[in-house]
Amino acid sequence: MTNNQKEKVKQYLMRCKKLDAEINALILEEYRLRCLATKTCNGNLNGMPHSMNGKSEAGFCKVVEKLITINRLIEQKQDQYYDAKVSINAAINKLDNPVLRKVLRLRYLSKKELTWAQIGAYINKSATMVRCNLHEKALKKITQYLVLPIDR
């Protein structure tokens, strides 16, 4: 396996972590916009209803439009995340060695960013053994089960 092939496999396996980070960033943006919408429509702090002037109403409408767009993006990213996780899990499940499956799941599907030492601790192996031996072996074996995107 060439270094280029290995990097493509790693990037493919990292899709879940990347999508998760994108979803989290969009959720933060959604929260920011919701706060802005609340601020825009509740300019008075006494809780009494008030009429919005044209400027506030236009600003509120823009915020709502952005919220709708962000929500659609979140849904799309969540669908992509689910599809990627199912695809990667299916490929990992085809590996006959449970230790290799565990290494790949801990490295690529765990919500936490685990170090090689932490992964090693989970499976009672040294960090070097995990990174240089087991991970390399797992990447080579899983390649036959992945459908990698074609370069264009």
Helices and strands as residue ranges (DSSP letters): H 3-13, H 15-41, H 54-93, H 98-104, I 105-109, H 116-123, H 127-128, I 129-134, H 135-142, G 143-145
